[in-house]
């Protein structure tokens, strides 16, 4: 990979890693489900006019929107509200071993002993992080993030079954279908949406714009050409830097603590994910590109 393309890949990873902190800023001003409703509304407005999908794919994307819009993102952002960004960025990597397990069940991918060790290491890392005393009051939030990671692994199987469709089109139409689900859930389960809108600042709106434009449009716009130009073995390793950028941004911008448990658990998790990515089950390529 050329030096310019290496920098391009790292810019994408930095955009995705920083998203955990940016999401925390948005959650400081808006309820979690309402944040996702606003984000997806902006994504749909920016993408739908320019990308279409075959009609026979729409029902599969609609089902995908239920998994992501009604299950994954509500749990992920509700969990993120109650836990620090550094820990969340590492725990979210559990989606990779979950995806590997589902690939074995659905697509009959052979796990192999190397991938099995990688899965065990990744889960062990999450367990080490969860055992940290400071997370006693945030354990529920951590469990929500792990459940959200499993939901995204399910979604990755759905993405594979959708087949060859432009990635921007999938993002845009999925956002369109997820919007009403998130709005209804927000109205049923949350309160204070109008007060949040009335008292919102430029930081809150800039955070939502970042999640919609930088994470969904700019980052994928830079990433898709690299996927088309280079092999999986050349591109996938860069995804291991997403939690590194996530932890670094949490520490530098939010003062998240770096503890022994977090360091050891993080190394185990990233190391395990590295082994899985190297062996790459069929759904890992889709799963590890999830920027939250």
KARA-V705751 format. One record per run of one state. SS is the DSSP state (a for helix, b for strand, c for the rest). FROM is the first residue (numbers start at 1). TO is the last residue. If there is no record, write none. Layout:
ss,from,to
SS,FROM,TO
SS,FROM,TO
This chain:
ss,from,to
c,1,2
a,3,27
c,28,31
a,32,50
c,51,54
a,55,81
c,82,84
a,85,91
c,92,93
a,94,106
c,107,111
a,112,130
c,131,132
a,133,162
c,163,166
a,167,189
c,190,192
a,193,199
c,200,201
a,202,229
c,230,231
a,232,254
c,255,259
a,260,279
c,280,283
a,284,287
c,288,292
